[in-house]
């Protein structure tokens, strides 16, 4: 009996590390291990009667539950159909994972193990991505050989991409931005030159290989933060700065500049009332979101309502689109637009408080980096509506958050 209990505890110890390992590898595995970690923490909370103590003494955790509670309550007045309500609630329930994952980390004290597994898994994907980009092996055969590992199959856009392996370019870019910073941060702590190399490879990938403009912005601010707050050795600063300058002035930078020029092209398309680009779609979704907020400023249209409100928008303005158009979605690719449309100013204020508490959380450089990633990602993505990105941010927030409440073990 004792041996069985010890065996279960050892398994529990590796649940979150395995979730972190699979972030860029398998959505199903991340969900599986993370939900098991949440369930484990919940059972421990009930067993030790400690759940109430955490929520009574931590306003941030209360805000997490408040946001999901607002989504739940809004289901009673939502303009969405039942399927969209349930689907959206299933997406946003992950925000209340944060207190449980934090509790799990405090119970098993395995933060270093989580970070180690994340670095191993992401390094593996980074190397595969470079192999794919430089066409060192035939990835068509590679995807065929691993097809049995995926229940839903791998998205054709990912297969056709030059650099993404298992996740889309937005998620891969954001995760690699944090990876690059984390390698640099750990390298500074241990003077590990191999980690410096991995940091440079991650930085290079985000800027010159990956296509995510969100990741460009994130890594820009993370680089500035690293240069002034993380790197303390002037010699390392000089080397770091020199490498960036060399890369930016080389022929490789043409790839980056071409994608920057595409932004200007997309903006010109919008001026000519062509909204087919990703920026054009976000522009339309932002207009829909603003109109939603003006029409229902206090409580919003309810959970899962953005899709229905988008249909109303195109109908009211006599804009003809196909019924299965990408414009008709519950994902406006901005958490601010998404929450304000569904929950109005009350929900938006709650989310701003959520972000503010992340900003003032005194957890060192990791806390600042977490805020930067969550804040910027929320502008250009519905981060908690998205599955893998949301789960990644939950792990990141839980790792960096500092709570003064003492956990009973």
FENHU-V542543 format. One record per residue. N is the residue number from 1. OMEGA is omega in degrees with one decimal (999 if undefined). Layout:
n:N omega:OMEGA
n:N omega:OMEGA
//
This chain:
n:1 omega:179.2
n:2 omega:179.7
n:3 omega:177.8
n:4 omega:179.6
n:5 omega:178.5
n:6 omega:179.4
n:7 omega:178.2
n:8 omega:179.0
n:9 omega:178.1
n:10 omega:177.4
n:11 omega:179.8
n:12 omega:-179.3
n:13 omega:-173.6
n:14 omega:-177.2
n:15 omega:-179.1
n:16 omega:174.3
n:17 omega:178.9
n:18 omega:175.4
n:19 omega:179.5
n:20 omega:179.5
n:21 omega:-173.0
n:22 omega:-175.9
n:23 omega:-178.0
n:24 omega:-175.5
n:25 omega:-174.1
n:26 omega:177.3
n:27 omega:-178.9
n:28 omega:-179.3
n:29 omega:178.2
n:30 omega:178.3
n:31 omega:-177.0
n:32 omega:-175.3
n:33 omega:180.0
n:34 omega:178.5
n:35 omega:175.6
n:36 omega:177.8
n:37 omega:177.8
n:38 omega:179.7
n:39 omega:178.2
n:40 omega:179.4
n:41 omega:180.0
n:42 omega:178.9
n:43 omega:179.1
n:44 omega:178.2
n:45 omega:-180.0
n:46 omega:-177.7
n:47 omega:-177.1
n:48 omega:179.5
n:49 omega:-175.9
n:50 omega:-176.5
n:51 omega:-178.1
n:52 omega:-178.7
n:53 omega:-177.4
n:54 omega:-176.3
n:55 omega:178.3
n:56 omega:-173.6
n:57 omega:-178.3
n:58 omega:-176.7
n:59 omega:-179.6
n:60 omega:178.9
n:61 omega:176.5
n:62 omega:178.9
n:63 omega:177.1
n:64 omega:179.8
n:65 omega:179.3
n:66 omega:-178.5
n:67 omega:179.2
n:68 omega:177.3
n:69 omega:177.0
n:70 omega:175.4
n:71 omega:-178.1
n:72 omega:-179.9
n:73 omega:-176.7
n:74 omega:178.5
n:75 omega:-178.7
n:76 omega:179.0
n:77 omega:-176.9
n:78 omega:176.3
n:79 omega:-178.6
n:80 omega:175.0
n:81 omega:-174.1
n:82 omega:-178.3
n:83 omega:179.7
n:84 omega:176.6
n:85 omega:-178.5
n:86 omega:-179.5
n:87 omega:-178.0
n:88 omega:176.0
n:89 omega:177.8
n:90 omega:178.1
n:91 omega:-171.4
n:92 omega:177.5
n:93 omega:-178.0
n:94 omega:-179.3
n:95 omega:177.8
n:96 omega:170.5
n:97 omega:-171.1
n:98 omega:179.7
n:99 omega:-178.4
n:100 omega:177.6
n:101 omega:175.4
n:102 omega:179.7
n:103 omega:177.6
n:104 omega:-179.3
n:105 omega:178.6
n:106 omega:-178.9
n:107 omega:-175.5
n:108 omega:176.5
n:109 omega:-174.9
n:110 omega:179.6
n:111 omega:-178.9
n:112 omega:179.1
n:113 omega:177.6
n:114 omega:-179.9
n:115 omega:-179.9
n:116 omega:-179.5
n:117 omega:176.3
n:118 omega:-179.5
n:119 omega:-179.8
n:120 omega:-178.6
n:121 omega:-177.8
n:122 omega:175.6
n:123 omega:177.7
n:124 omega:179.9
n:125 omega:178.7
n:126 omega:179.7
n:127 omega:176.6
n:128 omega:-179.5
n:129 omega:176.7
n:130 omega:178.4
n:131 omega:179.1
n:132 omega:-176.7
n:133 omega:-178.7
n:134 omega:173.7
n:135 omega:-178.5
n:136 omega:172.6
n:137 omega:179.3
n:138 omega:-176.5
n:139 omega:174.0
n:140 omega:176.4
n:141 omega:179.7
n:142 omega:-180.0
n:143 omega:177.3
n:144 omega:-177.5
n:145 omega:-177.5
n:146 omega:-176.3
n:147 omega:-177.9
n:148 omega:-179.2
n:149 omega:-177.0
n:150 omega:-179.2
n:151 omega:-175.9
n:152 omega:-176.4
n:153 omega:-179.0
n:154 omega:-178.0
n:155 omega:-177.7
n:156 omega:177.9
n:157 omega:177.6
n:158 omega:179.0
n:159 omega:-177.3
n:160 omega:-179.1
n:161 omega:-179.6
n:162 omega:-171.8
n:163 omega:-179.7
n:164 omega:-175.0
n:165 omega:-179.5
n:166 omega:179.2
n:167 omega:-179.1
n:168 omega:-172.1
n:169 omega:179.5
n:170 omega:-179.6
n:171 omega:-178.9
n:172 omega:180.0
n:173 omega:-179.5
n:174 omega:-179.7
n:175 omega:-179.8
n:176 omega:174.6
n:177 omega:176.9
n:178 omega:178.6
n:179 omega:179.8
n:180 omega:177.3
n:181 omega:-176.1
n:182 omega:177.4
n:183 omega:178.4
n:184 omega:-178.8
n:185 omega:179.3
n:186 omega:177.5
n:187 omega:177.5
n:188 omega:-179.1
n:189 omega:-171.9
n:190 omega:-175.4
n:191 omega:-177.2
n:192 omega:-175.4
n:193 omega:176.3
n:194 omega:177.0
n:195 omega:174.0
n:196 omega:179.7
n:197 omega:179.5
n:198 omega:177.7
n:199 omega:179.1
n:200 omega:178.8
n:201 omega:177.1
n:202 omega:178.3
n:203 omega:-179.4
n:204 omega:-178.2
n:205 omega:-177.4
n:206 omega:-174.7
n:207 omega:-168.4
n:208 omega:-177.6
n:209 omega:-179.6
n:210 omega:-176.4
n:211 omega:-174.2
n:212 omega:177.2
n:213 omega:174.0
n:214 omega:179.8
n:215 omega:176.9
n:216 omega:-177.3
n:217 omega:-179.5
n:218 omega:-175.5
n:219 omega:175.1
n:220 omega:-179.8
n:221 omega:177.1
n:222 omega:177.9
n:223 omega:177.2
n:224 omega:179.5
n:225 omega:-179.7
n:226 omega:-175.7
n:227 omega:-175.3
n:228 omega:-172.5
n:229 omega:-174.8
n:230 omega:179.1
n:231 omega:-178.0
n:232 omega:-179.0
n:233 omega:-177.7
n:234 omega:178.4
n:235 omega:177.8
n:236 omega:177.5
n:237 omega:-179.3
n:238 omega:179.0
n:239 omega:180.0
n:240 omega:-178.9
n:241 omega:-179.1
n:242 omega:179.7
n:243 omega:179.3
n:244 omega:-179.4
n:245 omega:179.9
n:246 omega:-179.9
n:247 omega:-175.9
n:248 omega:-178.5
n:249 omega:-179.3
n:250 omega:178.8
n:251 omega:-179.1
n:252 omega:-176.1
n:253 omega:178.6
n:254 omega:178.9
n:255 omega:178.4
n:256 omega:-178.1
n:257 omega:177.9
n:258 omega:-179.1
n:259 omega:173.9
n:260 omega:178.0
n:261 omega:178.2
n:262 omega:177.3
n:263 omega:177.8
n:264 omega:178.3
n:265 omega:179.5
n:266 omega:178.9
n:267 omega:177.4
n:268 omega:175.8
n:269 omega:179.3
n:270 omega:179.4
n:271 omega:178.4
n:272 omega:177.0
n:273 omega:172.6
n:274 omega:-172.8
n:275 omega:-174.3
n:276 omega:-179.5
n:277 omega:179.8
n:278 omega:176.7
n:279 omega:179.0
n:280 omega:178.3
n:281 omega:178.6
n:282 omega:177.5
n:283 omega:178.9
n:284 omega:-179.7
n:285 omega:177.8
n:286 omega:177.1
n:287 omega:177.1
n:288 omega:-179.7
n:289 omega:178.9
n:290 omega:178.9
n:291 omega:177.6
n:292 omega:-178.0
n:293 omega:178.0
n:294 omega:-178.8
n:295 omega:-179.3
n:296 omega:-170.4
n:297 omega:-172.2
n:298 omega:-173.0
n:299 omega:-178.6
n:300 omega:-178.7
n:301 omega:178.0
n:302 omega:-176.0
n:303 omega:177.3
n:304 omega:-171.0
n:305 omega:-172.6
n:306 omega:179.9
n:307 omega:179.8
n:308 omega:179.9
n:309 omega:175.5
n:310 omega:177.3
n:311 omega:178.3
n:312 omega:-177.3
n:313 omega:-177.8
n:314 omega:178.2
n:315 omega:-178.0
n:316 omega:-177.9
n:317 omega:176.4
n:318 omega:177.1
n:319 omega:-177.1
n:320 omega:175.5
n:321 omega:177.9
n:322 omega:-178.0
n:323 omega:178.9
n:324 omega:-178.0
n:325 omega:176.9
n:326 omega:-180.0
n:327 omega:-179.1
n:328 omega:-173.5
n:329 omega:172.5
n:330 omega:-178.6
n:331 omega:-179.4
n:332 omega:177.7
n:333 omega:171.0
n:334 omega:-179.2
n:335 omega:178.7
n:336 omega:177.6
n:337 omega:-177.4
n:338 omega:-176.9
n:339 omega:-178.8
n:340 omega:178.4
n:341 omega:-175.3
n:342 omega:-172.2
n:343 omega:177.5
n:344 omega:-177.6
n:345 omega:178.6
n:346 omega:178.1
n:347 omega:-179.3
n:348 omega:177.0
n:349 omega:178.6
n:350 omega:179.5
n:351 omega:175.6
n:352 omega:176.5
n:353 omega:176.1
n:354 omega:179.9
n:355 omega:-180.0
n:356 omega:179.3
n:357 omega:173.3
n:358 omega:-177.2
n:359 omega:-175.4
n:360 omega:177.6
n:361 omega:-173.3
n:362 omega:-178.7
n:363 omega:179.3
n:364 omega:-177.1
n:365 omega:-179.0
n:366 omega:179.2
n:367 omega:178.9
n:368 omega:-179.8
n:369 omega:178.2
n:370 omega:178.3
n:371 omega:-179.6
n:372 omega:-176.8
n:373 omega:-178.6
n:374 omega:-177.1
n:375 omega:-178.3
n:376 omega:179.2
n:377 omega:-178.3
n:378 omega:176.9
n:379 omega:-170.8
n:380 omega:179.6
n:381 omega:171.5
n:382 omega:-163.7
n:383 omega:-178.4
n:384 omega:171.8
n:385 omega:176.8
n:386 omega:-174.3
n:387 omega:-173.9
n:388 omega:179.5
n:389 omega:178.3
n:390 omega:179.8
n:391 omega:176.9
n:392 omega:-178.9
n:393 omega:176.9
n:394 omega:176.7
n:395 omega:-178.8
n:396 omega:179.2
n:397 omega:-178.6
n:398 omega:178.7
n:399 omega:-172.2
n:400 omega:-174.0
n:401 omega:177.1
n:402 omega:-178.5
n:403 omega:-176.5
n:404 omega:-177.8
n:405 omega:177.5
n:406 omega:-178.2
n:407 omega:175.9
n:408 omega:178.1
n:409 omega:999
//
